Amino acid sequence: MFHHVKDLQFNARVSRPDPRFANLLLEQFGGENGELAAAMQYFTQAFGAKQPHPDKYDMLMDIATEEFSHLEIVGATIQMLLKGVNGELKNAADSSEIMQVMDGKAVKENIIHQALAANPQFCIITGGGVTPRNSQGIPWCASYVNSNGDLTVDLRTNLASESRAKLVYEHLMKFTDDPYIHETLSFLMTREVTHYKMFEAALESIQPNFPPGVLAADPRYVQKVFNMSKGTVRGPWNEGEIPGMGKNWEYIEEPVGYVNESDGLSIQEKGMEKPLADAEKLNKKMSEEKSEEVKSTEPKGVAQWCDYEAVV
């Protein structure tokens, strides 16, 4: 149950109208890395997490709800940036507030022209109304949302999502000198960092959480790193120990010859019988555990999402 509080989480303010930046800010309203995408991603992921991870369900719903509040902050800021512009554009060009930021009629006309040229739908079709579209007028799309039904996969996806969103806010801050907007964007950017650390902690609390999914990696191939380009660059991604696996990388310097000699990797190397058998045992064990993990938390009889408590 949602209960809307009309006061914003952060007191969004702007110093002056700026239709061009309002259009850029649409990226964080209806863009692929924006607040709506984040809110819907965490909201949908939460359903699959309710069982068997009710604590993670609570976290995902909390963050999703906060992302909706951030969407409201972005929308409010966009609306304030269009103050005096949302009505008739020609009349807006003569308003006193617009005059404060646009020196002379030619410049005023140019400002409005640029705002329209960047995204004609913003002022013409939507009349300056904030709709789920990005800065180019492209409608928000459900393909922006990643929900895979495996909580460890979803949490790793969320780490990347928060990272991209933070970067967009950093870029946006370069395109405005309004100190109030900087404060708002800094708040929103910082909350991306907070959410990142929350998702990181949640992922760490699920053990085991590697590899993603249920099945173990095939021991015949997991350690191999192929030199697939001219030149050899070595680093911790292709030499030494594989992080967290207790095995070393096997660097294939000449992949063409290696693949030909192994008949397309189909000739099994000596000593792989035991690792393959161990992997198969682990697959069976993890499959049973993951299945039981979900089934054991499912309600018996009539399914009911909530247990309501009487209010005295």
Contacts in CASP RR format, 6 or more apart in sequence:
PFRMAT RR
TARGET T0000
AUTHOR 0000-0000-0000
METHOD contacts of the structure
MODEL  1
MFHHVKDLQFNARVSRPDPRFANLLLEQFGGENGELAAAMQYFTQAFGAK
QPHPDKYDMLMDIATEEFSHLEIVGATIQMLLKGVNGELKNAADSSEIMQ
VMDGKAVKENIIHQALAANPQFCIITGGGVTPRNSQGIPWCASYVNSNGD
LTVDLRTNLASESRAKLVYEHLMKFTDDPYIHETLSFLMTREVTHYKMFE
AALESIQPNFPPGVLAADPRYVQKVFNMSKGTVRGPWNEGEIPGMGKNWE
YIEEPVGYVNESDGLSIQEKGMEKPLADAEKLNKKMSEEKSEEVKSTEPK
GVAQWCDYEAVV
2 65 0 8 1.000
8 69 0 8 1.000
8 72 0 8 1.000
8 73 0 8 1.000
8 76 0 8 1.000
9 66 0 8 1.000
9 69 0 8 1.000
9 70 0 8 1.000
9 72 0 8 1.000
9 73 0 8 1.000
10 73 0 8 1.000
10 184 0 8 1.000
10 187 0 8 1.000
10 188 0 8 1.000
12 73 0 8 1.000
12 76 0 8 1.000
12 77 0 8 1.000
12 80 0 8 1.000
12 180 0 8 1.000
12 184 0 8 1.000
13 80 0 8 1.000
13 180 0 8 1.000
13 181 0 8 1.000
13 183 0 8 1.000
13 184 0 8 1.000
14 77 0 8 1.000
14 80 0 8 1.000
14 81 0 8 1.000
14 83 0 8 1.000
14 178 0 8 1.000
14 180 0 8 1.000
14 181 0 8 1.000
15 178 0 8 1.000
15 179 0 8 1.000
15 180 0 8 1.000
15 181 0 8 1.000
16 97 0 8 1.000
16 100 0 8 1.000
16 101 0 8 1.000
16 178 0 8 1.000
17 81 0 8 1.000
17 82 0 8 1.000
17 83 0 8 1.000
17 84 0 8 1.000
17 85 0 8 1.000
17 97 0 8 1.000
17 98 0 8 1.000
17 101 0 8 1.000
18 81 0 8 1.000
18 101 0 8 1.000
18 176 0 8 1.000
18 178 0 8 1.000
19 81 0 8 1.000
19 82 0 8 1.000
19 85 0 8 1.000
19 111 0 8 1.000
19 112 0 8 1.000
19 115 0 8 1.000
19 123 0 8 1.000
20 111 0 8 1.000
20 114 0 8 1.000
20 115 0 8 1.000
20 118 0 8 1.000
21 81 0 8 1.000
21 175 0 8 1.000
21 176 0 8 1.000
21 178 0 8 1.000
21 181 0 8 1.000
22 77 0 8 1.000
22 78 0 8 1.000
22 81 0 8 1.000
22 82 0 8 1.000
22 115 0 8 1.000
22 122 0 8 1.000
23 115 0 8 1.000
23 118 0 8 1.000
23 119 0 8 1.000
23 122 0 8 1.000
23 135 0 8 1.000
24 135 0 8 1.000
24 172 0 8 1.000
24 175 0 8 1.000
25 74 0 8 1.000
25 75 0 8 1.000
25 77 0 8 1.000
25 78 0 8 1.000
25 81 0 8 1.000
25 135 0 8 1.000
25 172 0 8 1.000
26 78 0 8 1.000
26 119 0 8 1.000
26 122 0 8 1.000
26 130 0 8 1.000
26 133 0 8 1.000
26 134 0 8 1.000
26 135 0 8 1.000
26 137 0 8 1.000
27 33 0 8 1.000
27 34 0 8 1.000
27 134 0 8 1.000
27 135 0 8 1.000
27 168 0 8 1.000
27 172 0 8 1.000
28 34 0 8 1.000
28 35 0 8 1.000
28 74 0 8 1.000
28 165 0 8 1.000
28 168 0 8 1.000
28 169 0 8 1.000
28 172 0 8 1.000
28 188 0 8 1.000
29 35 0 8 1.000
29 36 0 8 1.000
29 71 0 8 1.000
29 74 0 8 1.000
29 75 0 8 1.000
29 78 0 8 1.000
29 130 0 8 1.000
29 132 0 8 1.000
29 133 0 8 1.000
29 134 0 8 1.000
30 36 0 8 1.000
30 37 0 8 1.000
30 132 0 8 1.000
30 133 0 8 1.000
30 134 0 8 1.000
30 140 0 8 1.000
31 37 0 8 1.000
31 133 0 8 1.000
31 134 0 8 1.000
31 135 0 8 1.000
31 138 0 8 1.000
31 140 0 8 1.000
31 144 0 8 1.000
32 134 0 8 1.000
32 141 0 8 1.000
32 144 0 8 1.000
33 161 0 8 1.000
33 164 0 8 1.000
33 165 0 8 1.000
33 167 0 8 1.000
33 168 0 8 1.000
34 165 0 8 1.000
34 168 0 8 1.000
35 67 0 8 1.000
35 68 0 8 1.000
35 70 0 8 1.000
35 71 0 8 1.000
35 74 0 8 1.000
35 165 0 8 1.000
35 188 0 8 1.000
36 67 0 8 1.000
36 71 0 8 1.000
36 132 0 8 1.000
36 140 0 8 1.000
37 140 0 8 1.000
37 144 0 8 1.000
37 145 0 8 1.000
37 161 0 8 1.000
38 64 0 8 1.000
38 67 0 8 1.000
38 70 0 8 1.000
38 161 0 8 1.000
38 162 0 8 1.000
38 165 0 8 1.000
39 64 0 8 1.000
39 65 0 8 1.000
39 67 0 8 1.000
39 68 0 8 1.000
39 70 0 8 1.000
39 71 0 8 1.000
40 64 0 8 1.000
40 142 0 8 1.000
40 144 0 8 1.000
40 145 0 8 1.000
41 64 0 8 1.000
41 144 0 8 1.000
41 145 0 8 1.000
41 146 0 8 1.000
41 147 0 8 1.000
41 157 0 8 1.000
41 158 0 8 1.000
41 161 0 8 1.000
42 60 0 8 1.000
42 61 0 8 1.000
42 63 0 8 1.000
42 64 0 8 1.000
42 67 0 8 1.000
42 158 0 8 1.000
43 60 0 8 1.000
43 61 0 8 1.000
43 64 0 8 1.000
44 145 0 8 1.000
44 147 0 8 1.000
45 60 0 8 1.000
45 147 0 8 1.000
45 149 0 8 1.000
45 151 0 8 1.000
45 154 0 8 1.000
45 158 0 8 1.000
46 56 0 8 1.000
46 57 0 8 1.000
46 60 0 8 1.000
46 61 0 8 1.000
46 64 0 8 1.000
48 57 0 8 1.000
48 149 0 8 1.000
48 151 0 8 1.000
49 56 0 8 1.000
49 57 0 8 1.000
49 60 0 8 1.000
49 151 0 8 1.000
49 154 0 8 1.000
50 57 0 8 1.000
50 305 0 8 1.000
51 294 0 8 1.000
51 297 0 8 1.000
51 298 0 8 1.000
52 293 0 8 1.000
52 294 0 8 1.000
52 296 0 8 1.000
52 297 0 8 1.000
53 151 0 8 1.000
53 206 0 8 1.000
54 297 0 8 1.000
56 151 0 8 1.000
56 202 0 8 1.000
56 206 0 8 1.000
59 198 0 8 1.000
59 202 0 8 1.000
63 195 0 8 1.000
63 198 0 8 1.000
66 191 0 8 1.000
66 195 0 8 1.000
70 188 0 8 1.000
70 191 0 8 1.000
73 184 0 8 1.000
73 188 0 8 1.000
74 188 0 8 1.000
75 130 0 8 1.000
77 181 0 8 1.000
77 184 0 8 1.000
78 130 0 8 1.000
79 86 0 8 1.000
79 129 0 8 1.000
79 130 0 8 1.000
81 181 0 8 1.000
82 128 0 8 1.000
82 129 0 8 1.000
83 97 0 8 1.000
84 92 0 8 1.000
84 95 0 8 1.000
84 97 0 8 1.000
84 98 0 8 1.000
85 92 0 8 1.000
85 98 0 8 1.000
85 112 0 8 1.000
85 115 0 8 1.000
85 123 0 8 1.000
85 128 0 8 1.000
86 92 0 8 1.000
86 127 0 8 1.000
86 128 0 8 1.000
86 129 0 8 1.000
87 127 0 8 1.000
89 112 0 8 1.000
89 116 0 8 1.000
89 123 0 8 1.000
92 98 0 8 1.000
92 112 0 8 1.000
93 102 0 8 1.000
93 105 0 8 1.000
93 108 0 8 1.000
93 109 0 8 1.000
93 112 0 8 1.000
98 108 0 8 1.000
99 108 0 8 1.000
102 108 0 8 1.000
102 111 0 8 1.000
115 122 0 8 1.000
115 123 0 8 1.000
116 122 0 8 1.000
116 123 0 8 1.000
116 124 0 8 1.000
118 135 0 8 1.000
118 136 0 8 1.000
119 133 0 8 1.000
119 135 0 8 1.000
119 136 0 8 1.000
119 137 0 8 1.000
121 133 0 8 1.000
121 137 0 8 1.000
122 128 0 8 1.000
122 129 0 8 1.000
122 133 0 8 1.000
122 137 0 8 1.000
126 133 0 8 1.000
132 139 0 8 1.000
132 140 0 8 1.000
133 139 0 8 1.000
133 140 0 8 1.000
134 140 0 8 1.000
146 154 0 8 1.000
146 157 0 8 1.000
146 161 0 8 1.000
147 154 0 8 1.000
148 154 0 8 1.000
148 157 0 8 1.000
150 212 0 8 1.000
150 213 0 8 1.000
151 206 0 8 1.000
152 203 0 8 1.000
152 206 0 8 1.000
152 209 0 8 1.000
152 210 0 8 1.000
152 212 0 8 1.000
152 213 0 8 1.000
153 212 0 8 1.000
153 213 0 8 1.000
155 199 0 8 1.000
155 202 0 8 1.000
155 203 0 8 1.000
155 206 0 8 1.000
156 203 0 8 1.000
156 212 0 8 1.000
158 195 0 8 1.000
158 199 0 8 1.000
159 196 0 8 1.000
159 199 0 8 1.000
159 200 0 8 1.000
159 203 0 8 1.000
162 192 0 8 1.000
162 193 0 8 1.000
162 195 0 8 1.000
162 196 0 8 1.000
162 199 0 8 1.000
163 192 0 8 1.000
163 196 0 8 1.000
165 192 0 8 1.000
166 189 0 8 1.000
166 192 0 8 1.000
166 193 0 8 1.000
166 196 0 8 1.000
169 185 0 8 1.000
169 186 0 8 1.000
169 188 0 8 1.000
169 189 0 8 1.000
169 192 0 8 1.000
170 189 0 8 1.000
172 185 0 8 1.000
173 182 0 8 1.000
173 185 0 8 1.000
173 186 0 8 1.000
173 189 0 8 1.000
176 182 0 8 1.000
203 209 0 8 1.000
210 244 0 8 1.000
211 217 0 8 1.000
213 290 0 8 1.000
214 283 0 8 1.000
214 286 0 8 1.000
214 287 0 8 1.000
214 290 0 8 1.000
215 283 0 8 1.000
215 286 0 8 1.000
215 287 0 8 1.000
216 279 0 8 1.000
216 282 0 8 1.000
216 283 0 8 1.000
216 286 0 8 1.000
217 279 0 8 1.000
218 276 0 8 1.000
218 279 0 8 1.000
219 272 0 8 1.000
219 275 0 8 1.000
219 276 0 8 1.000
219 278 0 8 1.000
219 279 0 8 1.000
220 265 0 8 1.000
220 268 0 8 1.000
220 269 0 8 1.000
220 272 0 8 1.000
220 275 0 8 1.000
220 276 0 8 1.000
221 265 0 8 1.000
222 242 0 8 1.000
222 245 0 8 1.000
222 247 0 8 1.000
223 242 0 8 1.000
223 247 0 8 1.000
223 248 0 8 1.000
223 249 0 8 1.000
223 250 0 8 1.000
224 249 0 8 1.000
224 250 0 8 1.000
224 252 0 8 1.000
225 237 0 8 1.000
225 238 0 8 1.000
225 249 0 8 1.000
225 250 0 8 1.000
225 251 0 8 1.000
225 252 0 8 1.000
226 252 0 8 1.000
226 255 0 8 1.000
226 258 0 8 1.000
227 251 0 8 1.000
227 252 0 8 1.000
227 253 0 8 1.000
227 254 0 8 1.000
227 255 0 8 1.000
228 255 0 8 1.000
232 253 0 8 1.000
234 251 0 8 1.000
236 243 0 8 1.000
237 249 0 8 1.000
238 249 0 8 1.000
238 251 0 8 1.000
239 249 0 8 1.000
239 251 0 8 1.000
240 248 0 8 1.000
240 249 0 8 1.000
241 247 0 8 1.000
241 248 0 8 1.000
241 249 0 8 1.000
242 248 0 8 1.000
242 249 0 8 1.000
252 258 0 8 1.000
259 265 0 8 1.000
261 267 0 8 1.000
END
